[in-house]
């Protein structure tokens, strides 16, 4: 029996079978009821108190009605139609039947329905309000309704999932959707939403790209640039599709910034580089220039000392006394920042560049990852600049007399004796020796393009690559190396003599000197690999990798270009077997090599749709060759006698090295 009952006389029955998600999306349901009324009756049974009922089916609708009354959107005595069951016998069954036999609406029908209202002239905001959903939800469903006909038909027929359809909706270009859909329908990975998005967005730029940030959305759109927004992604998931326009606008803006910087600092040139770092090859075409630094005046030194003491005191307070987030801590941090800026200004004022030289100097301007222009930390010239007096050997007042006073043999002997005295003192001062070691290696790194004689045999030459033309500036490790190199303190390099540069180098703090040691040491490491082929394996390098706890997977991922597309199919199938077992391997065993390489690459970058456990393995998978897994083999040393000829070795004479390490007669013979 149907009758009208006041909502305040209704209560929820314990027999209602829905025990979970009772309040899920309740606001949306309330908005819908407010707009359209209660379209489906509640099922109730009478209570002992006359006029009161308990709701057996429709608990969420009852809660939504109560919420509308509490918020004042419905009157307190609002009545609804209910179906009254005279007894409790079938109440639980009625509740189960109502919930169990409910079939969700086909997404395609849902999309068409929302589009129908918009085609009638309603706004997305109005439709959202009437159906108790968000405006974005309505826009999403309408975007799906406007998919290419064959894609939308596949969604309606259940041939693709809602997630796949959303991937196609990343662009409103229906022709491109249709082309990618036909291509993906023939591919083994064609139902992967991430692969679909990549195919659709190929040749576009993300809004988070450094160039896009540098140009700015307003300037790009104002120049006629088109933007496609992924309604199913985050708010920042926009694709700027006119790549050539972005390149043009970014280049023009960076060139203008370069011209302004050159004019402001009176530089010979400022070269714009439309990238997030200056390529090493580009730097190598020029010569680094390091201007000399003047000594601080007495007043400047006093100010530096005062600021340093104040800064140290503030740091101690922040570490021991002041709590984070308090006004006092924020004031101390702000003052500390002011101190650092003033110290930087004083330090920058020490740079002295002769006007005759400055018109030969220039630098680079490039983009930071956040899109802001960044000026290179070093100066360059198109040709090597030798400053007056640089590393010049002092002339003897009468060189000929000095040469005639001492014989060549005596010169050699005296030089050797003086060397011994100097070496004995260097060897007795470990700190000084370490400074000298780092300085000589750093000096040869900075002045690699010009010969400066330092009368030392210490070498820390950068290792050569086996492929001369190979460059990987885009890799994470190469970018970090570039940043580390630019962060090194080169203030000491501006001295006119080797002596002045060494003195300035020793004035650097311990961390700055240690950073130079780390850099020059790292440059000496030669390319090795965990393979037996061509003598490339080096167990010691693998040992270093383990000591440093290097996780290669965080720095390098195999893709179709750097690995999978360049190995045999069996290697790729073995990788899939290691990641997901025989099932995953069997899924791709008949795939073409190109498709298989792309599928493996997508999987190892975390973009494949697989179980969580398989995805975790894929993200950490590496070919054995890239792992730091080789073990150093014991070395076998041969005695000196092994290098002698059979005739010399047969007499067992003076060439044999004694077992205790004493060279015996061999030392005398030498």
C-alpha positions in Angstrom: 0.0 0.0 0.0 1.3 3.5 -1.0 0.7 6.3 1.4 2.2 9.7 2.3 4.3 9.9 5.5 6.2 12.8 7.2 10.0 12.3 7.0 10.3 13.0 10.7 8.1 10.0 11.5 10.6 7.6 9.6 13.5 5.8 11.2 16.1 3.4 9.7 15.5 -0.3 10.2 18.3 -2.6 11.4 17.1 -5.1 8.7 18.5 -2.9 5.9 21.0 -5.1 4.1 23.3 -2.2 3.1 25.8 -2.0 6.0 28.7 -0.2 4.3 29.0 3.0 2.2 25.8 4.2 3.7 26.9 7.9 3.5 28.8 7.6 0.2 28.1 10.6 -2.1 25.2 11.6 0.2 25.4 15.3 -0.7 25.0 14.4 -4.4 21.9 12.3 -3.7 20.5 15.1 -1.5 21.0 17.7 -4.4 19.3 15.3 -6.8 16.3 14.9 -4.5 16.1 18.6 -4.0 16.0 19.2 -7.8 13.7 16.3 -8.8 12.0 15.1 -5.7 12.0 11.5 -4.4 11.7 9.5 -7.6 11.7 6.1 -5.9 9.5 5.3 -2.9 10.9 4.1 0.4 9.9 0.7 1.6 8.7 0.7 5.2 6.9 -1.3 7.9 4.7 0.2 10.6 5.8 0.7 14.2 3.7 0.3 17.3 3.4 4.1 17.6 0.7 5.2 15.2 1.9 7.1 12.1 5.5 6.0 12.6 7.4 3.6 10.3 10.8 2.0 10.0 12.5 2.1 6.6 13.5 -1.3 5.3 14.8 -0.2 1.9 15.9 3.3 1.0 18.2 4.2 3.9 20.4 6.5 1.9 17.4 8.3 0.5 16.1 8.7 4.1 19.5 10.2 5.2 19.5 12.5 2.3 16.0 13.7 3.1 16.9 14.3 6.7 20.0 16.2 5.6 17.9 18.5 3.4 15.5 19.2 6.3 18.4 19.9 8.7 19.9 22.4 6.2 16.5 24.1 5.8 16.2 23.2 2.1 13.0 21.1 2.9 10.3 22.0 5.4 10.4 20.2 8.8 7.0 18.5 8.1 7.9 17.5 4.5 6.1 14.3 3.4 7.1 11.5 1.0 5.4 8.6 -0.6 6.3 5.2 0.9 5.4 1.6 0.2 4.1 0.0 3.4 4.6 -3.7 4.1 2.2 -4.9 6.7 4.7 -7.3 8.4 8.5 -7.8 8.7 8.6 -11.2 7.1 9.6 -10.0 3.7 11.3 -6.8 4.7 14.9 -8.1 4.6 14.2 -9.8 1.3 12.8 -6.6 -0.2 15.9 -4.7 1.0 18.2 -7.2 -0.6 16.2 -7.3 -3.8 16.3 -3.5 -4.2 20.1 -3.4 -3.7 21.1 -6.6 -5.4 19.3 -6.3 -8.6 20.3 -2.7 -9.3 22.3 -2.5 -12.6 24.6 0.4 -13.1 23.8 2.7 -16.1 26.0 2.1 -19.1 28.6 4.9 -19.2 27.8 5.7 -22.8 24.1 6.2 -22.0 25.1 8.4 -19.1 27.3 10.5 -21.3 24.6 10.9 -23.9 22.0 11.9 -21.3 24.2 14.7 -19.9 25.0 15.9 -23.4 21.3 16.0 -24.2 20.7 18.6 -21.5 23.6 20.7 -22.6 22.4 20.6 -26.2 19.0 21.9 -25.0 20.8 25.0 -23.7 21.4 24.2 -20.1 24.8 25.1 -18.6 27.2 22.5 -17.1 26.8 24.2 -13.8 23.0 24.0 -13.9 23.0 20.3 -14.9 25.5 19.5 -12.1 23.4 21.2 -9.5 20.2 19.5 -10.6 21.8 16.0 -10.6 23.9 16.5 -7.5 27.3 16.1 -9.2 30.2 18.4 -9.8 30.5 20.6 -12.9 33.8 18.8 -13.7 31.9 15.5 -13.7 29.4 16.8 -16.2 32.2 18.2 -18.4 33.9 14.8 -18.3 30.8 12.9 -19.4 30.1 15.4 -22.2 33.7 15.1 -23.4 33.2 11.3 -23.5 30.0 11.8 -25.5 32.0 13.7 -28.1 34.5 10.9 -28.7 35.2 9.7 -32.2 32.1 7.6 -33.2 34.0 4.3 -33.4 35.5 4.9 -29.9 32.2 5.9 -28.4 30.5 2.8 -30.0 33.2 0.6 -28.5 32.4 2.1 -25.0 28.7 1.5 -25.5 29.3 -2.1 -26.6 31.5 -2.7 -23.6 34.5 -3.4 -25.9 36.6 -0.8 -24.0 36.5 0.2 -20.4 35.6 3.7 -19.1 39.3 4.2 -18.2 40.3 3.5 -21.8 37.7 5.8 -23.1 38.9 8.6 -20.8 42.4 8.1 -22.2 41.1 8.8 -25.7 39.4 11.9 -24.4 42.7 13.5 -23.5 42.4 15.3 -26.8 39.2 16.6 -28.5 40.7 15.9 -32.0 38.3 13.1 -33.1 40.4 12.4 -36.2 43.5 11.7 -34.1 41.4 9.6 -31.7 40.2 7.5 -34.6 43.7 7.0 -36.0 45.1 6.0 -32.7 42.1 3.7 -31.9 42.6 1.8 -35.2 46.3 1.5 -34.5 45.9 0.4 -30.9 43.2 -2.1 -31.8 45.9 -4.1 -33.6 48.4 -3.8 -30.8 49.1 -6.1 -27.9 49.2 -3.1 -25.5 46.3 -1.2 -27.1 44.2 -1.4 -24.0 46.8 0.4 -21.8 45.5 4.0 -21.1 49.0 5.3 -20.5 50.1 4.0 -23.9 47.0 5.5 -25.5 47.7 8.9 -24.0 51.3 8.9 -25.1 50.3 8.1 -28.6 47.7 10.9 -28.7 50.0 13.4 -27.1 53.1 12.6 -29.1 54.4 15.9 -30.4 52.9 18.0 -27.6 54.3 19.8 -24.6 53.1 19.6 -21.0 52.2 22.8 -19.2 54.8 21.8 -16.6 57.6 21.8 -19.2 60.3 24.4 -18.6 59.8 26.0 -22.0 56.0 26.2 -21.4 56.5 27.8 -18.0 59.0 30.2 -19.4 56.7 31.4 -22.2 53.7 31.5 -20.0 50.1 30.4 -20.7 48.8 33.9 -21.5 51.5 34.6 -24.0 51.1 31.2 -25.7 47.3 31.5 -26.0 47.6 35.1 -27.1 49.9 34.1 -30.0 47.2 31.6 -31.1 48.5 28.5 -29.3 46.1 25.7 -28.7 45.7 23.8 -25.4 44.1 20.5 -24.8 43.1 19.8 -21.2 42.8 16.3 -19.8 39.5 16.5 -17.9 40.3 13.1 -16.3 43.7 14.1 -15.0 45.0 16.7 -12.5 44.4 20.4 -13.0 47.9 20.8 -14.4 47.5 18.0 -17.0 47.3 20.3 -20.0 48.9 19.6 -23.4 50.2 22.5 -25.5 49.9 21.2 -29.0 51.7 23.9 -31.1 55.2 22.9 -30.3 56.8 25.0 -33.0 55.1 28.1 -31.6 56.4 27.3 -28.1 59.9 26.9 -29.4 59.6 30.2 -31.3 58.2 32.2 -28.4 60.7 30.7 -25.9 63.6 31.4 -28.3 62.5 35.0 -28.8 62.0 35.6 -25.1 65.4 34.0 -24.2 67.2 36.0 -26.9 65.7 39.2 -25.5 66.8 38.2 -22.0 70.3 37.5 -23.3 70.5 40.9 -25.1 69.4 42.7 -21.9 71.9 40.8 -19.8 74.8 41.6 -22.2 73.9 45.3 -22.3 73.5 45.5 -18.5 76.8 43.8 -17.7 78.6 45.1 -20.8 79.5 41.6 -22.0 80.7 40.7 -25.4 78.1 38.0 -25.8 75.4 36.1 -23.9 74.5 32.9 -25.7 70.9 31.7 -25.1 70.5 27.9 -24.7 66.9 26.7 -24.9 67.5 23.8 -22.5 67.7 23.2 -18.8 71.5 23.0 -19.0 74.4 24.1 -21.2 75.7 21.1 -23.1 79.3 20.1 -22.4 80.1 20.3 -26.1 78.9 23.9 -26.3 81.1 24.9 -23.3 84.1 23.2 -24.8 84.0 25.5 -27.8 85.0 28.4 -25.6 87.7 29.1 -23.0 86.7 29.6 -19.3 87.8 32.8 -17.8 88.2 33.4 -14.1 88.6 37.0 -13.0 91.0 37.9 -10.2 89.6 38.8 -6.8 90.7 41.9 -4.9 91.4 41.9 -1.2 88.7 43.1 1.1 89.2 46.6 2.5 89.5 46.9 6.3 85.9 48.1 6.6 84.6 45.3 4.4 86.5 42.7 6.4 85.1 44.1 9.6 81.6 43.9 8.2 82.1 40.4 6.9 83.3 39.3 10.4 80.4 41.0 12.1 77.8 39.5 9.8 79.5 36.0 10.1 79.4 36.2 13.9 75.7 37.3 13.9 74.8 34.5 11.4 76.5 31.9 13.5 74.6 33.1 16.6 71.3 33.0 14.8 72.0 29.4 13.6 72.8 28.3 17.1 69.5 29.9 18.3 67.5 28.2 15.6 69.1 24.8 16.3 68.8 24.9 20.1 66.4 27.5 21.4 63.8 28.7 18.9 60.9 26.4 17.9 59.9 26.0 14.3 56.9 28.1 13.2 57.2 30.7 16.0 57.4 34.4 15.1 60.9 34.5 16.7 62.1 31.6 14.5 60.7 33.2 11.4 62.3 36.5 12.2 65.6 34.8 12.8 65.4 32.9 9.5 64.5 36.1 7.6 67.5 37.9 9.2 69.8 35.0 8.3 68.7 35.2 4.7 69.5 39.0 4.7 72.9 38.3 6.1 73.6 35.7 3.4 72.5 38.1 0.6 74.8 40.9 2.0 77.7 38.5 2.2 77.1 37.4 -1.3 77.0 41.0 -2.5 80.3 41.8 -0.8 81.9 38.7 -2.2 80.7 39.5 -5.7 82.2 43.0 -5.4 85.6 41.5 -5.1 85.6 40.5 -8.8 87.9 42.6 -10.9 87.7 42.5 -14.7 89.8 44.8 -16.8 87.7 46.8 -19.2 90.2 45.7 -22.0 89.3 42.1 -21.2 85.6 42.5 -20.4 84.7 43.3 -24.0 86.0 39.7 -24.9 84.0 37.9 -22.2 80.5 36.4 -22.3 78.4 33.6 -20.7 75.3 31.5 -21.3 71.7 32.0 -20.3 69.5 28.9 -20.1 66.3 27.7 -18.4 65.9 26.3 -14.9 63.4 23.4 -14.5 60.8 25.8 -13.1 61.0 27.9 -16.3 63.0 30.8 -14.9 66.0 32.1 -16.9 69.3 31.1 -15.3 72.7 32.7 -15.9 75.7 30.4 -16.1 78.0 30.5 -13.1 81.2 31.0 -15.1 82.5 33.4 -17.7 83.9 32.4 -21.2 85.9 33.9 -24.0 86.2 32.9 -27.6 90.0 32.7 -27.3 92.3 32.1 -24.4 93.1 35.2 -22.4 96.4 35.5 -20.7 96.6 38.2 -18.1 99.7 40.3 -17.5 102.2 38.5 -15.4 100.3 35.2 -15.4 102.6 32.4 -14.4 105.6 34.2 -15.8 108.9 32.9 -14.8 111.0 35.6 -13.0 113.9 36.8 -15.1 117.3 36.7 -13.6 119.1 40.0 -13.6 121.8 38.4 -15.6 120.7 35.1 -16.9 124.0 34.4 -18.7 126.0 34.9 -15.6 123.8 32.6 -13.6 124.1 29.9 -16.2 127.9 30.2 -16.3 128.3 30.1 -12.5 127.0 26.6 -12.1 127.7 23.6 -14.3 124.7 21.6 -15.7 125.6 18.6 -13.4 125.6 20.8 -10.3 122.3 22.3 -11.3 120.8 18.9 -11.5 122.3 17.8 -8.2 121.2 20.9 -6.3 117.7 20.7 -7.8 117.4 17.1 -6.7 118.6 18.0 -3.2 116.1 20.9 -2.9 113.4 18.6 -4.1 114.2 16.1 -1.4 113.9 18.8 1.2 110.6 20.1 -0.1 109.2 16.5 -0.4 110.3 15.7 3.2 108.3 18.7 4.5 105.2 18.0 2.3 105.2 14.4 3.4 105.3 15.4 7.1 102.2 17.7 6.8 99.2 15.6 5.8 96.8 18.5 5.7 99.1 20.6 3.5 99.7 17.6 1.2 96.0 16.9 0.9 95.4 20.6 -0.1 98.2 20.4 -2.6 96.8 17.2 -4.1 93.3 18.6 -4.5 94.6 21.9 -5.8 96.8 20.4 -8.5 94.0 18.1 -9.8 91.5 20.9 -9.7 93.9 23.4 -11.3 94.5 21.0 -14.3 90.7 20.6 -14.6 90.0 24.3 -14.7 92.9 25.2 -16.9 92.7 22.1 -19.1 92.7 24.3 -22.3 95.9 26.2 -21.4 99.3 24.9 -20.4 100.5 26.0 -17.0 103.6 24.2 -15.8 103.3 23.1 -12.1 106.4 20.9 -11.9 104.4 17.9 -10.6 103.6 14.5 -12.1 100.2 14.2 -10.4 97.5 13.3 -13.0 93.7 13.2 -12.7 92.8 13.3 -16.3 89.1 12.7 -17.2 88.5 9.3 -18.6 87.6 9.0 -22.2 84.4 7.4 -23.4 84.6 4.3 -25.7 82.1 6.1 -28.1 83.5 9.5 -28.9 80.2 10.9 -30.1 78.1 9.5 -27.3 76.2 12.1 -25.2 73.6 11.5 -22.6 73.0 15.0 -21.2 69.4 14.2 -20.7 70.0 11.4 -18.2 69.6 12.0 -14.5 73.2 11.3 -13.7 74.6 13.6 -16.4 72.3 16.4 -15.2 73.5 16.0 -11.6 77.2 16.0 -12.8 76.5 19.3 -14.7 74.9 20.9 -11.6 77.7 19.7 -9.4 80.3 21.1 -11.7 78.6 24.5 -11.9 78.3 24.6 -8.1 82.0 24.2 -7.5 83.7 27.3 -6.0 86.1 28.7 -8.7 86.8 32.0 -6.9 90.4 30.9 -6.4 91.1 30.5 -10.1 91.3 34.3 -10.8 94.9 34.7 -9.5 97.6 35.8 -11.9 100.1 33.1 -10.7 100.0 29.5 -9.6 101.1 30.6 -6.1 98.3 33.1 -5.7 95.8 30.6 -6.9 97.1 28.0 -4.4 96.9 30.4 -1.5 93.3 31.4 -2.5 92.4 27.7 -2.8 93.6 27.0 0.7 91.3 29.8 2.0 88.2 27.9 0.8 86.3 26.1 3.5 86.8 22.4 4.0 83.6 21.4 2.2 84.5 23.5 -0.9 87.9 21.8 -1.1 86.3 18.4 -0.6 83.8 19.1 -3.3 86.7 19.7 -5.8 88.3 16.4 -4.7 85.1 14.5 -5.3 84.6 16.1 -8.7 88.1 15.4 -10.1 88.1 11.9 -8.7 84.8 11.1 -10.3 86.0 12.3 -13.7 88.8 9.7 -13.7 86.4 6.7 -13.5 86.5 4.8 -16.7 83.3 3.1 -18.3 82.9 -0.4 -17.0 80.0 -2.9 -17.2 79.1 -6.2 -15.5 80.0 -8.3 -18.6 82.9 -10.5 -19.5 83.0 -9.1 -23.0 86.0 -7.0 -24.1 87.6 -6.7 -20.6 84.8 -4.3 -19.6 84.1 -5.9 -16.2 85.7 -4.4 -13.1 84.8 -6.0 -9.8 86.4 -3.0 -7.9 83.9 -0.6 -9.5 81.1 -2.9 -8.6 82.5 -2.9 -5.0 82.4 0.9 -5.0 78.8 0.8 -6.2 77.8 -1.5 -3.3 79.7 0.7 -0.8 77.8 3.7 -2.0 74.5 1.8 -1.9 73.7 2.8 -5.5 70.2 2.0 -6.7 70.7 2.0 -10.5 66.9 1.8 -11.0 66.4 5.2 -9.5 68.9 6.7 -12.1 68.4 4.7 -15.2 65.4 2.9 -16.7 65.5 0.6 -19.8 63.4 1.8 -22.6 63.0 1.1 -26.3 65.8 3.5 -27.3 68.5 2.6 -24.8 68.0 -1.1 -24.4 64.9 -3.1 -25.4 64.9 -2.0 -29.0 68.5 -3.0 -29.4 68.5 -6.6 -28.0 67.1 -9.8 -29.2 63.5 -10.9 -28.6 64.6 -13.7 -26.3 66.3 -11.1 -24.0 63.0 -9.1 -23.7 61.0 -12.3 -23.0 63.4 -13.3 -20.3 62.9 -9.9 -18.7 59.2 -10.3 -18.7 59.6 -13.8 -17.2 61.7 -12.3 -14.4 59.1 -9.5 -13.8 55.8 -11.4 -14.0 56.6 -15.1 -14.6 55.5 -17.4 -17.4 52.0 -15.8 -17.6 53.4 -12.3 -18.5 56.0 -13.9 -20.8 53.3 -15.9 -22.6 51.1 -12.8 -23.1 53.7 -11.3 -25.4 55.5 -14.3 -26.9 53.9 -13.8 -30.3 54.4 -10.0 -30.3 56.4 -8.3 -33.0 59.8 -7.1 -31.8 58.9 -3.4 -32.0 55.7 -3.9 -30.1 57.4 -6.0 -27.6 60.1 -3.4 -27.0 57.5 -0.7 -26.4 55.6 -3.0 -24.1 58.7 -3.8 -22.0 59.6 -0.1 -21.9 56.1 0.9 -20.7 56.2 -1.8 -18.1 59.6 -0.8 -16.7 58.6 2.8 -16.5 55.6 2.0 -14.3 53.0 2.7 -17.0 51.8 -0.9 -17.6 48.5 -2.0 -16.2 49.5 -5.0 -14.1 49.2 -6.3 -10.5 50.8 -4.2 -7.8 53.4 -6.8 -7.1 54.4 -7.2 -10.8 54.5 -3.4 -11.2 56.9 -3.1 -8.2 59.2 -5.7 -9.8 59.0 -3.9 -13.2 60.1 -0.6 -11.6 63.2 -2.2 -10.1 64.1 -4.5 -12.9 67.5 -4.1 -14.5 69.5 -6.1 -17.0 72.3 -7.9 -15.1 74.9 -5.9 -17.0 73.8 -2.7 -15.3 73.8 -4.0 -11.8 76.8 -3.5 -9.5 77.0 -7.2 -9.0 80.5 -8.3 -10.2 82.9 -9.7 -7.6 86.5 -8.7 -7.7 88.7 -11.7 -8.5 92.0 -12.3 -6.6 95.0 -10.8 -8.3 97.9 -12.9 -9.4 101.3 -11.1 -9.2 104.4 -12.3 -11.0 107.9 -11.8 -9.7 110.3 -9.6 -11.5 112.1 -12.8 -12.8 109.0 -13.6 -14.8 109.7 -10.7 -17.0 113.3 -11.7 -17.7 114.3 -13.8 -20.7 114.6 -17.6 -20.2 118.4 -17.3 -20.5 118.6 -14.6 -17.7 116.0 -16.4 -15.6 117.8 -19.7 -15.7 120.8 -18.8 -13.7 118.7 -17.6 -10.7 121.1 -14.7 -10.3 120.7 -11.1 -9.1 117.4 -10.5 -10.9 115.4 -12.7 -8.4 113.5 -10.8 -5.7 113.9 -12.1 -2.2 110.9 -13.7 -0.6 110.8 -11.1 2.2 110.4 -8.3 -0.3 114.1 -7.2 -0.2 115.4 -6.6 -3.7 118.9 -7.8 -2.7 121.5 -7.6 -5.4 119.0 -6.3 -7.9 118.8 -3.0 -6.1 122.5 -2.6 -6.3 122.5 -3.5 -10.0 119.9 -0.9 -10.6 
